[in-house]
Amino acid sequence: MSFFKSINLKQELFSSFVVFLIALPICLGVAIASGVDPIKGLLTGIIGGIVVASISGAPLQISGPSTGLAVMVLHVVDVYGAPALIPLGIIVGLFQLLTAIFKVGHFFQATPPALLRAMLSGIGALILVSQIYIIFDLPMSSKGLQNIIGLPDIAGTIFGGQLTTVQIEAAIVALLVLAVLFLWNLGKSQIFEIFPGPLVSTLAASLLVYFLGWDMRMVNLPEDIFGKLLHINYGEGFAVIDWNFIAYSLGFAFVASAETLLCVSAIDKIAKTTSNYNRTIFAQGMGNFVAGLLGAIPVVGVISRSAANLEFGAKTRMSSIMQGFWLSAFLFLPAVLGYVPIPALAGLLIYIGIKLLDFKNMFAYIKAWNKTSLIFGTTFVLTITVDLLAGVLSGFVVAILLLVVDVLKYDLVVQDEGENKVLKFKGKLSFLDLPVLSKKLEGQDLGDVTNLEFCLREVDYLDPAISEHLNELKDKLESQGKTIKIRYSKFNIH
């Protein structure tokens, strides 16, 4: 009862309605970008609001279809077909439920910021490129590199004056959406905050197409939505499962979980709250399990809608739950969404893609070009040329290798006194250092030395492989009549 007393219903209602107005066109756009029926995106938004928000450990987070993961969903749909969303959601859900049960959700915080920024920038680039194909109704590949390679041909068609009337009109609609969104973002009046740009731009484009009578691809929801929802082909969905599908689904689950929990971390910083990570990932798992059973797009916690939820005054989970109910109202009004042009949603996603690209950070990493830049560059390049999963995993590998290099590096100081030489080592010596160490020792002209000492007293960690290598070198040099000493610290004797 105390929970309901603490709710400012008027504030929660207002916030939920604004978030709903932002989420509606994005849900539809993400579904189209994912290569599935728009109803799948709408259904995911409803699950994120009603199912996930009701039990989440991050009550202010908004969950739904992720713009970022649309490229990964498109890959699944392109390779395995739309019914594959059934096992995809179930596998993602089970992964997240197990993550919560074993209480390891907080480990997803251990993601390098450079990797996260590269992931988002790569996603932005892929979204931007893919939506160009959707605007002009051109065949599109699920592979980002193929779409990038095809851009010069599209540019040649545009500037060569070879576009059809329908394509020109579609481009005008997308450009109108982009113009409204950029101008809306510059507005300072309160009206620009109350009425969100995504809704205003989509509405403006819809009115333009309606009054000019342009023939254009529109959002098409079936009249018998509930019949469509209940017609789920589980047999066809589970028939696609193989080891490659399972591996990709687990990778998808990892990326979705990382994005969700990084979103939670950002919310906590903005709202000065403390969320329960394991309970949050449990809620996401339940949402994805339900999404899988219904054949919807997987559910992810999204920062843009979550930030809007906070900005418009939400204090409890009621705002997120109510926006889920607002979305569900459109299941009863499919004809209304039939007035929304698909090129308008493509323009909206291009705007989101440009924002995600984050050119400022990209140029900063290029200018600095250091170890952090290497993580960013690896993740970004592989995300746009291979896929998001390859980019993220490769970024983690590079980050771990750089960490190993930093942690296990050592210093070598050489002291020469005629025929006597002392090699002093400091730091940590691991088996990974063996090739470089061996080369350094070969360059020390040990043939001219009578007395040689390896001083390891200031070595914090000594790998047995290094110790064995030095002992072998000692035996070799002693066989040549030299005097060799190896001085160990009491902490690194093996």
N, C-alpha and C positions, 0 to 999 in steps of 0.2 A: 504493500500500500504506500510506503514511504517513497518508492520509486515514482509512482504516478503523481504524488504530491509535488515531487521535485521538477516535474516536467512543465516547461512553459509551452503549452500546447500551441499558442499562436505563433511563437518563434519557430518551433519544430515544423509546424505546418508550412510556414513560409519557406523555410530552408528546403524542405522536402520537395516543394513544388518547383522551386528554382532548379534544384539538382535534376529533377525529372525532365524539365525543359532542356537541360544540357544533355542528359543521358539519352533521350529518345532518338534524336538524329544520329548520335554516335553509335548506339546499339544497332541501328539499321545499317549504317555505313560499314561498321566492322564486319557484320554478317556478309555483306556484299563483297568486301575486300577478302573475306575468308573463303569465298566461292560457294556459299550456301544460301538458302532461302532466308530473307530478312526476318522471318518469324523466329529463326534460331537465335538471332541476336537479341530480339525482344524477350524471348524466353529466358535467356541467360541473365539479362538485367533484372527480371522478375525474381529469379532464383537468388541472385546476389542480394536483392533487397529483402525478400521475405524469409528465405531460409538462412542464409549466411549471417545477415545482420542480427537476427534474433538470438543467436548463440555466440557471436564473435567476442573475442577478448579485446578487440579494438572497436568499441561501439561507434566511433565517429567515422570509421572507414566505409567508403562506398565500394561495393564489389559489383562486377559485371563483366561483359566482354572487353578484352584488352586490345586496344589499337596495336600495341607492340607485338602481341602474340598472333595477330592475324596472319602474318607471313608463315608462321609455323603451322597454323590450322590449315591454311591454303595448301601447304605441302602435303599434309595428311589427306585432305580431300582430293587433291590432284592425283596422288599415288594410289590411294586405297578406296576412294569414293566417300560420299557423304555419310553412309551408314557407319563408317569407321569412327565417327564421333561418339558412338555408343561405348565401345571398349576403351577409347581414348579417355573419356571422362571418368569411367570406372577405375581405370589404372591410375590416373592422376589422383582421384579421390582416395584410393587405398594407400597410395604413397604418402599422401598428406596426413591421413588418419594414423598411419604407423609412425610418422614423424612426431605427431602429437603424443601418441601413446608412450613412445620412448623418450619424450621430453627433450628433443634435440632441435626444436624450432629456432632457438636463439642462435644456433651456429650459422644460420643463413646471413647473420649480420656481418660475418667475416668475408665480405665481398669488397675488393678494392674499389674505391670511388672511380678510378680511371676505367676499370672494366665496366662499371655500371653506366658511365657516361658514353662509353664507346658502344655498348649494347643499345642504348636509347638512340644514339646518333645513327647507328647502322639501321635500326628499325625505321627511323625517320626517312632515311634515304630510300629504303625499299618501298615504304608506303608511298612516298612521293612519285617514284618511278612507276609503280604498279597502277596508280590512279590515273596516270596519263593514258594508259592503255584502256582503262574503263571509260574515261571521258569520250574517247574516239571510237569506242566499241570495237577494239582490235583484239585479236587472239593474244593471250598473255601466258607466259610460262610461270610455273611455280618456282623456277630458279631465278634468283635476282640477277645473276650475271647475264643470263640470256636476255632479260628485259633491258638491262643497261646497254648491252651491245646493240639492241634494236632501236635505241633512241635516235641515232643519226638518220635512220630511214624515216622515222616519224617526223623529224625536223624537216627533212627534204620534202615530205608530202605537204607539210604546213606551209613552208615558205615557197614551195613550187606551185601553190594555188590549186592543189589537187584534192582538197577536202570537199566532201559532199555537203549539201545544205544542212542535213541533219547533224553532221559532225560540227559544222560551224556554229549552229544553234546550241549544241551541247557545250562547246567551248565557251560561248557567251555566258551560259548559265553558270558554269564552274568559275569563270572569272568574276561574275557578279558576287558569288558567295565569298570568294577570296577578298574582293574589294570591301564588302560589308564587314567581314571579320577583322581585317586590318584597321579599318576606320573605327569600328566599334571598340577595338582594343586601345585606341588613342583617346576615346571619349572620357571626360572627367565628370560629367553630370551624373546624378544618382540614377537616372533612367537607364544609363548604360550598365549599371550594376543589377538593377531589378530585372531587366529583360536580357537574358544571355545572348551573346553573339551567335552561337550555333543555331538557336531557334529562329532569330530574326533573319539571318541570312538564308536559311532553308525556306522560311515562309516567303521571303521576297522572291526567291527563285521560283517557288511553286506558283505564286501569283503571276509572275511574268509569263511562265509557260502556259498557264490557264487562259489568261486574257489574250495572248497572241495566238493561241491555238496551235502551238508547235507540236509536231509529232515526235515524241521522245520516249525513251525507255523510262518507265515509272516503277516505283516500288509496288510489287504485286504480291499481296497476301491473299490466300485462298478464302473464299466466303465461308466455307465450313472449316474454320480454324481448328476447332476442337476435334473434329473428325481427323484432320491431318495430324494433330498432336497424338491422338490415340493410335494412329497407324504407324507403328514403329517396327521395323524389320530387324529383330534381334538376330535371326539366323544369318542374314546377309552381313550384319555388322560384325559378329564374332567370327565369321568365316575368313576374314582378312588377317586374323592374328597370326603372326609368325615372330621369330626372334628379332628380326629387324624392327618390326612394329613395336614390340615390347620395349626394346632398347630406346627407340625414338620417344615413346610415350613417357618413359622414366626420365629421359632428358628434358622433355617438355615439362614434366612435373617439377623437376629441379628449378628450371628457369621461372616457371609460374610461381613457385613458392618463394624464390628469392625476390622477385618483383613485388609480391604481396607483402612480405615482411620488411622490405626496404621502404615500402610505402608506409607501413605502420611506424617505422622509425622516424620518418619525416613528419608524420602526423603528431607523434609524441613531442617532437621538438617545437612544432608550431603551436600546439594546444597546451603544452606543458602538462601532458598526461603520462601515465604509465600503463601501457597495454600488456596483456598477457599473451605472449607470443605463441605458446603451445595451444592455448585455447583458440587463438585466431586461426592457426593452421588446421586445427580440428574442424572449425566451422567451415573453412574453405574446402576441406576434404569432404564434409557432408554435402556441401553445395555442388561440388564436382561429381560426386557419386549420383546425386539426383539429376544433374545435367546429363550425365552419361545415360542414365535410364530413360531420359526423355529425348536423347539424341541431339542435345543442344551444344553450343560452343562452351568450352571450359570457362569456369569462373575465376577471376583474378581480382585482387585488390588494386584499385587504380588511383593514382595520386591526383590527377587533374580534377576528377569529380569529388574526391575526398577533400581537397583543398577548398573547392567551392562550397562544400557542405559546411566547413568550418567558417569560411568567410561570411556566410549568410546566417550565422548565429546558432547552428546546431550544438546542442549540449549533451544529447543522449542518442541512443540507437533508434529512437522513434522516427527521426528524420529519414534515415536510410530505409527503415521498414516501410514507411508511408510512400516513399518514392517508388518502391517496388509495387505497391498497390496502384499508384498512378499509371505505371507502365502496363500493369495487367488490364487496366480499363480499355486499352487499345485492342485487346483480344476480342472485344465486343464491337469494335469500330474499325474493321479492316478497310472499309471503303475510304475512310478519311486519309489513311496513309497512301492510298492509291494516287493521290494528287502530288506526291513528293517525287521530283525527278531524280533519277539515279546520278546524273552528272552533278547535281547539287551536293549530294552526299560525297561524291568523289572530290569536289572542291573543298568540302569541309575536312576530309582526310588529308588532302594536300597541305592545308593550313596546319594541321596537327603535325604532319611530317616535317614541315619546315621548322616548327617550334622544337621538335625533338632533335633535329639535326644539331642545334646548338653550335653555330659557327664560331662563336666567341671562344668556347672551350677548345674546339678543334684547332683553331689557329694558335692558341696558347700552347697546346701540346706539341704542335709542329715547331713552333719557335723555340721552345725549351729543349726539345728532343733529348730526353734522358731516359732513365729506366722506366719511369711512369709512362712516358710517351710510347715506349715499346709495348707496354700492356695495352694501351689505348689503340695503337696502330694495328697490332695483331688482331685484337677483337673486332675492330671496325672493318678491316679489309676482309677477314674471313666471314664476317656476318653478311656482307653484301655480295661476296663472290661465291660462297658455299651455302651456308645457312646460319641461322641464329644460334643453333645448338653448337655447331662447330666453332663459331666465333667465341661463344662464352666459355666453352671447355678449353679452347686453346689459350684464351686470356688467362684462365686460372693456372694452366700449366706454366705459362711464361712468368706469372706472378710468383709461383712456387719456386721456379728455378732461380729467379732473381733473389728471392729470399734466401735460398740455400747458398747462393754465391756470397751474399752479404754476411750471412751468419758464419759461414765456414771459411772465410778468407783469412789469410795469415800474412805476416811480414817476415822478411829474411834480412838480417844484418850481417855483413861479412867484415871480419877483422883480420887483416893480414899483418904478420910480423915476420918478415923474411920467409923462412921455410915452414913457419907455423901459421896455421889458419884456424879461426874459430867461426863457425856458422851458427848464429843465434836465431832461433825461431820464436815468434810471438803469435798469439791468437789461437786459431783452431785448425787442425790438420785432419781432413777426412780423406777417404779413398777417392773422392772426386778431385782432390788436389794432386793426386799421384802423377798424372801425365805432365802437368806444368812443373811440379817439383822436380821430377826426373830430368826434364829439359834444363831447368835452372842449374842443377848439380853438374850436368855435363858441361856447362859453360863456365865452371869455376876453376879450370886448369888444375885439377887435383893431382895430375901427374908430377907437377913440380913441388908438391908439398911433402914434407917429411912427417910432420906432426899435424894431425887434424882432429878437431873436436866438434861434435854436433851437440849444441847446447839446447835442450828442450825444456829447461826449467820454467820458462815463462809461457809454455804452451798450455792452454786451458783444456783442450781436448785433443787426444792423440788416437787416431784410428789404428787398429792392429795392422792394417795393410801398409801404413806409412812406416811403422816400427819394423815390420818384416823387411821392407825395401831398404831401410837404412842399415839393418843388420847384414843383409846380403852385400851391400856396398862396402861395409866394414870388413867383411871376410875377404872380399876381392882385393881391397887395397892393402890389407895386412899380408896377403899372399905375395904382394909386391915389396914387402919389407918396410911398410909405413906403420907409424903408430897412430891408432885411431881410438878415440874415446867418444862414447855417447852418454851424455849426462841427462838423466830423466828427472822430472819432478816426481815427488812421492805420490802425486795425484794422477799421473798418467802412465805409471808402470803397468804393463799388461803381461 
